[in-house]
Amino acid sequence: MTEPPSPLTMLLSRHTKRREVITLIGGVAAAWPLAARAQPPAMPIVGLVSPRSPEDSSRLGAAFRKALNEAGYIEGQNVMVEYHWLEGQFNRLPALMADLVRRRVAVIATPAFTAAAPAAKAATTTIPIVFGVAEDPVKLGLVASFARPGGNATGINFLTSEVVAKRLGLLHDLVPKAVRIAVLINPANAPTSETTLLDIPEAARSLGLQIQILNASTSPEIEAAFATLARDRTEALFVAPDGFFASRRVQFATLAAHHRVPVSYSCASSSKWAG
């Protein structure tokens, strides 16, 4: 019969095993920095945020990648681009910006998306923001001034809000007999819709026009707005500047032809750089 091990033998055995475990852990811990140094550096991430849908944004994505290439950045090689197509769901902006900031992306890009720029600015004061907005970026709080923007935001003002009155005048020139004009705004895009609501009434009064305000933030709501036009026998439609509306040009053209109503919508034709 085998004799049980002595207390001294058991103690030495436990000490040996503990020493082996400590040595193993120490060896692994010492290897961690070497493994970390061996890993390639992570590529910078650009978060691109658009109010459009993926189907409507092929040209925007292609133009964005072309501009990156011209600056020496090749997607998948030395930069990663995350495309966030909100499809008019502006209520997703705060959570999306908070997530981009939490993950410390290199740049937040909001081309032709006025509502996204202030949301990004509210979420971070350090991550660079490149914007494209429809009105004065100073008034939006994005930059201190055009001459000395300061801060972490830079971009372009497309000046679409500044020409709202002129666009209404052009619509009146094209359809001089039209008096009852509907104005379609996107209430989800508060900065631009508020500016339109301020500028349109005075311009309408000077032209002798009667204005009816309609709201739409989705494709079905755009269809509903045209149904309202037909029911009320409105004579023309003025579409406020808005990134989501710009992505629905085909829908506007189709509905305008179906209901036989003149429609004016904006496109970014002029711009001013801030930064």
Helices and strands as residue ranges (DSSP letters): H 7-38, E 45-50, G 54-56, H 58-70, E 80-85, G 90-92, H 93-102, E 107-110, H 116-123, E 129-133, E 153-157, G 161-163, H 164-174, E 180-185, H 190-207, E 210-215, H 219-232, E 236-239, H 243-246, H 249-259, E 263-264, E 272-274
